[in-house]
């Protein structure tokens, strides 16, 4: 309990808490960003593969 009290009541504790919260926010933001880019890239590659396979199937 003493550590939690120091975390929210002292200046160095508050700065540590801010750094921890910013790090967690960046982790969530970059995870969502990268997963979105991966999904967009995968769907673009799948559509390119299906378009490339279509002409060769006709011959």
PDB file of N, CA, C and O in Angstrom:
ATOM      1  N   UNK A   1       0.825  -1.190   0.000  1.00  0.00           N
ATOM      2  CA  UNK A   1       0.000   0.000   0.000  1.00  0.00           C
ATOM      3  C   UNK A   1       0.870   1.255   0.000  1.00  0.00           C
ATOM      4  O   UNK A   1       0.492   2.281  -0.566  1.00  0.00           O
ATOM      5  N   UNK A   2       2.034   1.165   0.638  1.00  0.00           N
ATOM      6  CA  UNK A   2       2.943   2.307   0.676  1.00  0.00           C
ATOM      7  C   UNK A   2       3.422   2.660  -0.734  1.00  0.00           C
ATOM      8  O   UNK A   2       3.536   3.837  -1.077  1.00  0.00           O
ATOM      9  N   UNK A   3       3.701   1.641  -1.549  1.00  0.00           N
ATOM     10  CA  UNK A   3       4.168   1.923  -2.911  1.00  0.00           C
ATOM     11  C   UNK A   3       3.083   2.609  -3.730  1.00  0.00           C
ATOM     12  O   UNK A   3       3.367   3.541  -4.483  1.00  0.00           O
ATOM     13  N   UNK A   4       1.848   2.154  -3.587  1.00  0.00           N
ATOM     14  CA  UNK A   4       0.739   2.785  -4.314  1.00  0.00           C
ATOM     15  C   UNK A   4       0.543   4.219  -3.836  1.00  0.00           C
ATOM     16  O   UNK A   4       0.274   5.109  -4.642  1.00  0.00           O
ATOM     17  N   UNK A   5       0.674   4.449  -2.536  1.00  0.00           N
ATOM     18  CA  UNK A   5       0.539   5.798  -2.004  1.00  0.00           C
ATOM     19  C   UNK A   5       1.641   6.700  -2.558  1.00  0.00           C
ATOM     20  O   UNK A   5       1.375   7.848  -2.913  1.00  0.00           O
ATOM     21  N   UNK A   6       2.867   6.196  -2.635  1.00  0.00           N
ATOM     22  CA  UNK A   6       3.960   6.966  -3.227  1.00  0.00           C
ATOM     23  C   UNK A   6       3.714   7.220  -4.711  1.00  0.00           C
ATOM     24  O   UNK A   6       4.046   8.287  -5.228  1.00  0.00           O
ATOM     25  N   UNK A   7       3.137   6.247  -5.385  1.00  0.00           N
ATOM     26  CA  UNK A   7       2.898   6.382  -6.819  1.00  0.00           C
ATOM     27  C   UNK A   7       1.930   7.527  -7.127  1.00  0.00           C
ATOM     28  O   UNK A   7       2.120   8.251  -8.104  1.00  0.00           O
ATOM     29  N   UNK A   8       0.916   7.691  -6.318  1.00  0.00           N
ATOM     30  CA  UNK A   8      -0.085   8.714  -6.631  1.00  0.00           C
ATOM     31  C   UNK A   8       0.100  10.014  -5.854  1.00  0.00           C
ATOM     32  O   UNK A   8      -0.629  10.977  -6.093  1.00  0.00           O
ATOM     33  N   UNK A   9       1.057  10.064  -4.930  1.00  0.00           N
ATOM     34  CA  UNK A   9       1.170  11.273  -4.111  1.00  0.00           C
ATOM     35  C   UNK A   9       2.482  12.033  -4.282  1.00  0.00           C
ATOM     36  O   UNK A   9       2.551  13.206  -3.916  1.00  0.00           O
ATOM     37  N   UNK A  10       3.517  11.409  -4.822  1.00  0.00           N
ATOM     38  CA  UNK A  10       4.796  12.103  -4.974  1.00  0.00           C
ATOM     39  C   UNK A  10       4.992  12.527  -6.422  1.00  0.00           C
ATOM     40  O   UNK A  10       4.371  11.988  -7.338  1.00  0.00           O
ATOM     41  N   UNK A  11       5.871  13.503  -6.602  1.00  0.00           N
ATOM     42  CA  UNK A  11       6.104  13.994  -7.959  1.00  0.00           C
ATOM     43  C   UNK A  11       6.766  12.932  -8.834  1.00  0.00           C
ATOM     44  O   UNK A  11       6.392  12.782  -9.997  1.00  0.00           O
ATOM     45  N   UNK A  12       7.722  12.207  -8.312  1.00  0.00           N
ATOM     46  CA  UNK A  12       8.359  11.154  -9.102  1.00  0.00           C
ATOM     47  C   UNK A  12       7.418   9.984  -9.341  1.00  0.00           C
ATOM     48  O   UNK A  12       7.520   9.301 -10.360  1.00  0.00           O
ATOM     49  N   UNK A  13       6.510   9.751  -8.413  1.00  0.00           N
ATOM     50  CA  UNK A  13       5.514   8.703  -8.614  1.00  0.00           C
ATOM     51  C   UNK A  13       4.531   9.073  -9.701  1.00  0.00           C
ATOM     52  O   UNK A  13       4.166   8.232 -10.522  1.00  0.00           O
ATOM     53  N   UNK A  14       4.096  10.330  -9.716  1.00  0.00           N
ATOM     54  CA  UNK A  14       3.157  10.775 -10.748  1.00  0.00           C
ATOM     55  C   UNK A  14       3.805  10.777 -12.126  1.00  0.00           C
ATOM     56  O   UNK A  14       3.160  10.421 -13.113  1.00  0.00           O
ATOM     57  N   UNK A  15       5.070  11.173 -12.204  1.00  0.00           N
ATOM     58  CA  UNK A  15       5.761  11.128 -13.490  1.00  0.00           C
ATOM     59  C   UNK A  15       5.922   9.682 -13.959  1.00  0.00           C
ATOM     60  O   UNK A  15       5.792   9.404 -15.152  1.00  0.00           O
ATOM     61  N   UNK A  16       6.199   8.775 -13.051  1.00  0.00           N
ATOM     62  CA  UNK A  16       6.287   7.364 -13.408  1.00  0.00           C
ATOM     63  C   UNK A  16       4.941   6.844 -13.903  1.00  0.00           C
ATOM     64  O   UNK A  16       4.880   6.103 -14.884  1.00  0.00           O
ATOM     65  N   UNK A  17       3.877   7.229 -13.234  1.00  0.00           N
ATOM     66  CA  UNK A  17       2.540   6.812 -13.640  1.00  0.00           C
ATOM     67  C   UNK A  17       2.199   7.353 -15.023  1.00  0.00           C
ATOM     68  O   UNK A  17       1.609   6.643 -15.837  1.00  0.00           O
ATOM     69  N   UNK A  18       2.562   8.596 -15.294  1.00  0.00           N
ATOM     70  CA  UNK A  18       2.316   9.180 -16.616  1.00  0.00           C
ATOM     71  C   UNK A  18       3.077   8.407 -17.693  1.00  0.00           C
ATOM     72  O   UNK A  18       2.528   8.117 -18.755  1.00  0.00           O
ATOM     73  N   UNK A  19       4.332   8.077 -17.422  1.00  0.00           N
ATOM     74  CA  UNK A  19       5.134   7.321 -18.392  1.00  0.00           C
ATOM     75  C   UNK A  19       4.530   5.941 -18.623  1.00  0.00           C
ATOM     76  O   UNK A  19       4.475   5.471 -19.759  1.00  0.00           O
ATOM     77  N   UNK A  20       4.081   5.297 -17.567  1.00  0.00           N
ATOM     78  CA  UNK A  20       3.460   3.981 -17.704  1.00  0.00           C
ATOM     79  C   UNK A  20       2.197   4.074 -18.546  1.00  0.00           C
ATOM     80  O   UNK A  20       1.986   3.249 -19.435  1.00  0.00           O
ATOM     81  N   UNK A  21       1.359   5.062 -18.281  1.00  0.00           N
ATOM     82  CA  UNK A  21       0.113   5.205 -19.037  1.00  0.00           C
ATOM     83  C   UNK A  21       0.366   5.562 -20.496  1.00  0.00           C
ATOM     84  O   UNK A  21      -0.328   5.056 -21.379  1.00  0.00           O
ATOM     85  N   UNK A  22       1.340   6.419 -20.767  1.00  0.00           N
ATOM     86  CA  UNK A  22       1.679   6.759 -22.152  1.00  0.00           C
ATOM     87  C   UNK A  22       2.208   5.533 -22.883  1.00  0.00           C
ATOM     88  O   UNK A  22       1.876   5.319 -24.049  1.00  0.00           O
ATOM     89  N   UNK A  23       3.024   4.726 -22.216  1.00  0.00           N
ATOM     90  CA  UNK A  23       3.560   3.516 -22.829  1.00  0.00           C
ATOM     91  C   UNK A  23       2.444   2.533 -23.171  1.00  0.00           C
ATOM     92  O   UNK A  23       2.460   1.933 -24.245  1.00  0.00           O
ATOM     93  N   UNK A  24       1.481   2.362 -22.278  1.00  0.00           N
ATOM     94  CA  UNK A  24       0.357   1.469 -22.544  1.00  0.00           C
ATOM     95  C   UNK A  24      -0.488   2.006 -23.694  1.00  0.00           C
ATOM     96  O   UNK A  24      -0.927   1.237 -24.548  1.00  0.00           O
ATOM     97  N   UNK A  25      -0.720   3.317 -23.726  1.00  0.00           N
ATOM     98  CA  UNK A  25      -1.493   3.916 -24.815  1.00  0.00           C
ATOM     99  C   UNK A  25      -0.786   3.739 -26.153  1.00  0.00           C
ATOM    100  O   UNK A  25      -1.435   3.446 -27.158  1.00  0.00           O
ATOM    101  N   UNK A  26       0.530   3.912 -26.182  1.00  0.00           N
ATOM    102  CA  UNK A  26       1.288   3.720 -27.423  1.00  0.00           C
ATOM    103  C   UNK A  26       1.246   2.262 -27.864  1.00  0.00           C
ATOM    104  O   UNK A  26       1.147   1.982 -29.058  1.00  0.00           O
ATOM    105  N   UNK A  27       1.320   1.339 -26.923  1.00  0.00           N
ATOM    106  CA  UNK A  27       1.250  -0.089 -27.228  1.00  0.00           C
ATOM    107  C   UNK A  27      -0.081  -0.416 -27.892  1.00  0.00           C
ATOM    108  O   UNK A  27      -0.117  -1.124 -28.899  1.00  0.00           O
ATOM    109  N   UNK A  28      -1.168   0.093 -27.339  1.00  0.00           N
ATOM    110  CA  UNK A  28      -2.490  -0.161 -27.921  1.00  0.00           C
ATOM    111  C   UNK A  28      -2.612   0.498 -29.296  1.00  0.00           C
ATOM    112  O   UNK A  28      -3.096  -0.125 -30.240  1.00  0.00           O
ATOM    113  N   UNK A  29      -2.176   1.753 -29.411  1.00  0.00           N
ATOM    114  CA  UNK A  29      -2.277   2.468 -30.680  1.00  0.00           C
ATOM    115  C   UNK A  29      -1.491   1.763 -31.786  1.00  0.00           C
ATOM    116  O   UNK A  29      -2.016   1.547 -32.879  1.00  0.00           O
ATOM    117  N   UNK A  30      -0.248   1.406 -31.512  1.00  0.00           N
ATOM    118  CA  UNK A  30       0.567   0.772 -32.547  1.00  0.00           C
ATOM    119  C   UNK A  30       0.082  -0.631 -32.883  1.00  0.00           C
ATOM    120  O   UNK A  30       0.189  -1.059 -34.033  1.00  0.00           O
ATOM    121  N   UNK A  31      -0.443  -1.346 -31.913  1.00  0.00           N
ATOM    122  CA  UNK A  31      -1.007  -2.665 -32.193  1.00  0.00           C
ATOM    123  C   UNK A  31      -2.179  -2.553 -33.150  1.00  0.00           C
ATOM    124  O   UNK A  31      -2.259  -3.301 -34.124  1.00  0.00           O
ATOM    125  N   UNK A  32      -3.089  -1.627 -32.884  1.00  0.00           N
ATOM    126  CA  UNK A  32      -4.244  -1.420 -33.768  1.00  0.00           C
ATOM    127  C   UNK A  32      -3.786  -0.938 -35.140  1.00  0.00           C
ATOM    128  O   UNK A  32      -4.297  -1.401 -36.160  1.00  0.00           O
ATOM    129  N   UNK A  33      -2.840  -0.024 -35.174  1.00  0.00           N
ATOM    130  CA  UNK A  33      -2.334   0.509 -36.441  1.00  0.00           C
ATOM    131  C   UNK A  33      -1.700  -0.592 -37.293  1.00  0.00           C
ATOM    132  O   UNK A  33      -2.016  -0.720 -38.476  1.00  0.00           O
ATOM    133  N   UNK A  34      -0.815  -1.377 -36.703  1.00  0.00           N
ATOM    134  CA  UNK A  34      -0.123  -2.414 -37.463  1.00  0.00           C
ATOM    135  C   UNK A  34      -1.064  -3.527 -37.892  1.00  0.00           C
ATOM    136  O   UNK A  34      -0.945  -4.038 -39.006  1.00  0.00           O
ATOM    137  N   UNK A  35      -1.997  -3.911 -37.030  1.00  0.00           N
ATOM    138  CA  UNK A  35      -2.952  -4.951 -37.420  1.00  0.00           C
ATOM    139  C   UNK A  35      -3.843  -4.465 -38.557  1.00  0.00           C
ATOM    140  O   UNK A  35      -4.191  -5.244 -39.445  1.00  0.00           O
ATOM    141  N   UNK A  36      -4.213  -3.195 -38.542  1.00  0.00           N
ATOM    142  CA  UNK A  36      -4.995  -2.635 -39.642  1.00  0.00           C
ATOM    143  C   UNK A  36      -4.220  -2.645 -40.949  1.00  0.00           C
ATOM    144  O   UNK A  36      -4.767  -2.979 -42.000  1.00  0.00           O
ATOM    145  N   UNK A  37      -2.952  -2.280 -40.883  1.00  0.00           N
ATOM    146  CA  UNK A  37      -2.123  -2.290 -42.096  1.00  0.00           C
ATOM    147  C   UNK A  37      -1.899  -3.710 -42.599  1.00  0.00           C
ATOM    148  O   UNK A  37      -1.886  -3.940 -43.808  1.00  0.00           O
ATOM    149  N   UNK A  38      -1.722  -4.666 -41.689  1.00  0.00           N
ATOM    150  CA  UNK A  38      -1.544  -6.063 -42.090  1.00  0.00           C
ATOM    151  C   UNK A  38      -2.802  -6.568 -42.788  1.00  0.00           C
ATOM    152  O   UNK A  38      -2.711  -7.207 -43.836  1.00  0.00           O
ATOM    153  N   UNK A  39      -3.972  -6.288 -42.219  1.00  0.00           N
ATOM    154  CA  UNK A  39      -5.227  -6.735 -42.828  1.00  0.00           C
ATOM    155  C   UNK A  39      -5.457  -6.077 -44.184  1.00  0.00           C
ATOM    156  O   UNK A  39      -5.922  -6.727 -45.120  1.00  0.00           O
ATOM    157  N   UNK A  40      -5.132  -4.781 -44.294  1.00  0.00           N
ATOM    158  CA  UNK A  40      -5.294  -4.079 -45.568  1.00  0.00           C
ATOM    159  C   UNK A  40      -4.351  -4.657 -46.617  1.00  0.00           C
ATOM    160  O   UNK A  40      -4.739  -4.837 -47.771  1.00  0.00           O
ATOM    161  N   UNK A  41      -3.126  -4.944 -46.225  1.00  0.00           N
ATOM    162  CA  UNK A  41      -2.156  -5.516 -47.146  1.00  0.00           C
ATOM    163  C   UNK A  41      -2.551  -6.929 -47.562  1.00  0.00           C
ATOM    164  O   UNK A  41      -2.388  -7.307 -48.723  1.00  0.00           O
ATOM    165  N   UNK A  42      -3.064  -7.699 -46.626  1.00  0.00           N
ATOM    166  CA  UNK A  42      -3.468  -9.068 -46.940  1.00  0.00           C
ATOM    167  C   UNK A  42      -4.660  -9.077 -47.891  1.00  0.00           C
ATOM    168  O   UNK A  42      -4.709  -9.895 -48.810  1.00  0.00           O
ATOM    169  N   UNK A  43      -5.617  -8.183 -47.683  1.00  0.00           N
ATOM    170  CA  UNK A  43      -6.772  -8.148 -48.583  1.00  0.00           C
ATOM    171  C   UNK A  43      -6.372  -7.636 -49.966  1.00  0.00           C
ATOM    172  O   UNK A  43      -6.913  -8.094 -50.972  1.00  0.00           O
ATOM    173  N   UNK A  44      -5.432  -6.694 -50.028  1.00  0.00           N
ATOM    174  CA  UNK A  44      -4.955  -6.216 -51.321  1.00  0.00           C
ATOM    175  C   UNK A  44      -4.195  -7.317 -52.061  1.00  0.00           C
ATOM    176  O   UNK A  44      -4.328  -7.451 -53.277  1.00  0.00           O
ATOM    177  N   UNK A  45      -3.415  -8.090 -51.349  1.00  0.00           N
ATOM    178  CA  UNK A  45      -2.671  -9.189 -51.965  1.00  0.00           C
ATOM    179  C   UNK A  45      -3.629 -10.280 -52.437  1.00  0.00           C
ATOM    180  O   UNK A  45      -3.414 -10.874 -53.494  1.00  0.00           O
ATOM    181  N   UNK A  46      -4.668 -10.546 -51.677  1.00  0.00           N
ATOM    182  CA  UNK A  46      -5.631 -11.573 -52.064  1.00  0.00           C
ATOM    183  C   UNK A  46      -6.392 -11.149 -53.314  1.00  0.00           C
ATOM    184  O   UNK A  46      -6.642 -11.969 -54.197  1.00  0.00           O
ATOM    185  N   UNK A  47      -6.761  -9.874 -53.392  1.00  0.00           N
ATOM    186  CA  UNK A  47      -7.478  -9.420 -54.583  1.00  0.00           C
ATOM    187  C   UNK A  47      -6.554  -9.388 -55.802  1.00  0.00           C
ATOM    188  O   UNK A  47      -6.996  -9.647 -56.921  1.00  0.00           O
ATOM    189  N   UNK A  48      -5.285  -9.075 -55.591  1.00  0.00           N
ATOM    190  CA  UNK A  48      -4.326  -9.091 -56.698  1.00  0.00           C
ATOM    191  C   UNK A  48      -4.096 -10.519 -57.177  1.00  0.00           C
ATOM    192  O   UNK A  48      -3.959 -10.756 -58.378  1.00  0.00           O
ATOM    193  N   UNK A  49      -4.054 -11.464 -56.257  1.00  0.00           N
ATOM    194  CA  UNK A  49      -3.884 -12.866 -56.640  1.00  0.00           C
ATOM    195  C   UNK A  49      -5.091 -13.375 -57.420  1.00  0.00           C
ATOM    196  O   UNK A  49      -4.941 -14.112 -58.395  1.00  0.00           O
ATOM    197  N   UNK A  50      -6.284 -12.982 -56.989  1.00  0.00           N
ATOM    198  CA  UNK A  50      -7.486 -13.453 -57.691  1.00  0.00           C
ATOM    199  C   UNK A  50      -7.594 -12.817 -59.077  1.00  0.00           C
ATOM    200  O   UNK A  50      -8.067 -13.459 -60.016  1.00  0.00           O
ATOM    201  N   UNK A  51      -7.162 -11.572 -59.213  1.00  0.00           N
ATOM    202  CA  UNK A  51      -7.192 -10.924 -60.526  1.00  0.00           C
ATOM    203  C   UNK A  51      -6.115 -11.517 -61.436  1.00  0.00           C
ATOM    204  O   UNK A  51      -6.327 -11.635 -62.643  1.00  0.00           O
ATOM    205  N   UNK A  52      -4.992 -11.882 -60.886  1.00  0.00           N
ATOM    206  CA  UNK A  52      -3.917 -12.463 -61.693  1.00  0.00           C
ATOM    207  C   UNK A  52      -4.267 -13.884 -62.105  1.00  0.00           C
ATOM    208  O   UNK A  52      -3.843 -14.329 -63.172  1.00  0.00           O
ATOM    209  N   UNK A  53      -5.014 -14.597 -61.308  1.00  0.00           N
ATOM    210  CA  UNK A  53      -5.367 -15.975 -61.625  1.00  0.00           C
ATOM    211  C   UNK A  53      -6.497 -16.046 -62.642  1.00  0.00           C
ATOM    212  O   UNK A  53      -6.619 -17.056 -63.334  1.00  0.00           O
ATOM    213  N   UNK A  54      -7.308 -15.039 -62.759  1.00  0.00           N
ATOM    214  CA  UNK A  54      -8.471 -15.060 -63.641  1.00  0.00           C
ATOM    215  C   UNK A  54      -8.090 -15.192 -65.115  1.00  0.00           C
ATOM    216  O   UNK A  54      -8.648 -16.067 -65.776  1.00  0.00           O
ATOM    217  N   UNK A  55      -7.168 -14.380 -65.691  1.00  0.00           N
ATOM    218  CA  UNK A  55      -6.834 -14.532 -67.097  1.00  0.00           C
ATOM    219  C   UNK A  55      -6.189 -15.874 -67.429  1.00  0.00           C
ATOM    220  O   UNK A  55      -6.453 -16.441 -68.489  1.00  0.00           O
ATOM    221  N   UNK A  56      -5.348 -16.386 -66.537  1.00  0.00           N
ATOM    222  CA  UNK A  56      -4.681 -17.655 -66.826  1.00  0.00           C
ATOM    223  C   UNK A  56      -5.657 -18.820 -66.772  1.00  0.00           C
ATOM    224  O   UNK A  56      -5.417 -19.845 -67.411  1.00  0.00           O
ATOM    225  N   UNK A  57      -6.726 -18.696 -66.046  1.00  0.00           N
ATOM    226  CA  UNK A  57      -7.732 -19.763 -65.986  1.00  0.00           C
ATOM    227  C   UNK A  57      -8.529 -19.835 -67.295  1.00  0.00           C
ATOM    228  O   UNK A  57      -9.032 -20.902 -67.647  1.00  0.00           O
ATOM    229  N   UNK A  58      -8.648 -18.730 -68.009  1.00  0.00           N
ATOM    230  CA  UNK A  58      -9.406 -18.697 -69.265  1.00  0.00           C
ATOM    231  C   UNK A  58      -8.639 -19.321 -70.425  1.00  0.00           C
ATOM    232  O   UNK A  58      -9.243 -19.769 -71.400  1.00  0.00           O
ATOM    233  N   UNK A  59      -7.323 -19.353 -70.326  1.00  0.00           N
ATOM    234  CA  UNK A  59      -6.532 -19.896 -71.455  1.00  0.00           C
ATOM    235  C   UNK A  59      -6.313 -21.367 -71.358  1.00  0.00           C
ATOM    236  O   UNK A  59      -5.672 -21.955 -72.229  1.00  0.00           O
TER     237      UNK A  59
END
